Amino acid sequence: MQSKQVPFSKTGYFSSLICDYINQKPELEILYNRFPSLENFKLQIQEKSNSEFTNQTSRDILVDVLKEQYSNIDTSELTSVHIESLKLENTFTITTGHQLNLFTGPLYFLYKIISTINLTTRLKQEYPEYNFVPVYWMATEDHDFEEINYFNFKGKKIHWEKNASGAVGVLDTDGLKEVLDLFALDLGHTKNADYLTALFKKAYVEHKNLTDATRYLANELFKSHGLVIIDAADKALKREFIPFVKDELLNQTSFQEVSKTIENINTIENQPPYGIQVNPREINLFYIKDNLRERIVFEEGVFKVLNTDIVWNENEILAHASEVPERFSPNVVMRPLYQEVILPNLCYIGGGGELAYWFQLKGFFDAVKVSFPILLLRNSVLIQTEKQAEKLKKLNISSTDVFLERDTFINKKVREISNIDIDFSPQKKHLKAQFEDLYQLAEQTDTSFLGAVKAQEVKQIKGLEHLEKRLLKAQKRKLADEVSRMTDIKNELFPNQGLQERNTNFSEFYLEYGDQLIPSLVDNLDPLNTEFTILTL
């Protein structure tokens, strides 16, 4: 197995905000607590240890909830040890979160969790006097069913048709037997295919709801690495969060503080501007009951649940929050706070989009006096076979070239392999120099001719560009075989002209590599490596 790294900024797939964070641009320091380095984790441990929320009572509640959630699944010895260790004051978590995507969804689900597992291993090596537990936070209260009800397999969308409303975690798994029947036909009947068929069946056909199915699946894939999976939609855990729910209802602290941070982000010098990932509501809570998941709003002096007849006055809603805290669900702005209140957490690992909205939350955490975690960009990976690597080598395609947008990629390679130079940049530069002389002549004689000179310059530049494109097109026809091979390898590695990790399901690679797939990834991914990884398996 071979591994290569490409700077994120060279891939074209990561925002300037993320690239500037990785490069530790000083202007961004106001948006985070500590940069993810081994030495900074010691400071984060000290800060979290002194947090009023990392207390014995909270730890005991967390362990009791986890034991209950694991009561009906095959728990590995390492996972059991990790859960029990959470009672100890020297135990901390490293957390990633993800939606309940059908059959894990795209590959980056694996990379998130592997980054989390590997970071706990590195930290244990560096700080052996502490325990570090990898946690996968299931987004069971999410409601975006259309984002999770499919996965891609060999260019085909495996889709779960269902009428769904409310939180996805409580959705029953009716209809997934039919999905499995179709998926199994595509898989075939090899040893690895049979395992995938059985895994899908045990997860989605033999479990009654999406939460239990996803917990089973993630546990089967990662239990040997001690992963702890948590469903935070639990009354005992929500009870820990009641003070923050009440503050949100009465004071709208998140809206005020995140709005201030957005103003600060907009003043950071950057071209183009960074942009905003999420915009806060005045109240960033949903109300969940049965199949209902709707926003809570304050209008006309009362609290309401949108699209329902549910209404409370102030005293009523505060009492209701104390009685049934499980019905109050934090949205994307409040969820990170909930996580950091109920877990002894040091670091959150996520993708670029996730980190972008976490950057908006530092001021909010400071205002409510909760320790802000270290933020780490998950590993990003392109997996290629040895055969594909050999093709790239023969076609003289570099590690950075392969990330180019397809047309740009092909044009660049055609220019490189052509026996003629189809780059008119020198001619255009020479032409512009000639027109500079004409501009000076017009200035000295009759300035009314400046417009005519400009028009002629534009016409001639466009003429050169048109000729350049025609010659390039002709050369592509002449080199049709090479272009075809380059296009094929590009499409293989970047399905739908996007990152493999955001499209392809792990099952495609499991068919080839079987139970060595995840161990190979674990062995070859460095969570603190701030570059994109290309793996040849």
Secondary structure, 3 states (H helix, E strand, C coil): CEEEEEEHHHCCCCCHHHHHHHCCCHHHHHHCCCCCCHHHHHHHHHHHHCCCCCCHHHHHHHHHHHHHHCCCCCCCHHHHHHHHHCCCCCEEEEEEEECCCHHHCECHHHHHHHHHHHHHHHHHHHCCCCEEEEEEEECCCCCCHHHCCEEEECCEEEECCCCCCCCHHHCECCCHHHHHHHHHHHHCCCHHHHHHHHHHHHHHHCCCEHHHHHHHHHHHHHHHHCCEEEECCCHHHHHHCHHHHHHHHHHCHHHHHHHHHHHHHHHCCCCCCCCCCCCCCCCCEEEEECCEEEEEEEECCEEEECCCCCEECHHHHHHHHHHCHHHEEECCCCHHHHHHHHCCEEEEEECHHHHHHHCCCHHHHHHHCCCCCEEEECCCEEEECHHHHHHHHHCCCCCCHHHCCHHHHHHHHHHHHCCCCCCCHHHHHHHHHHHHHHHHHHHHHCHHHHHHHHHHHHHHHHHHHHHHHHHHHHHHHHCHHHHHHHHHHHHHHCHHHCCHHHCEEHHHHHHHHHHHHHHHHHHHCCCCCCEEEEEEC
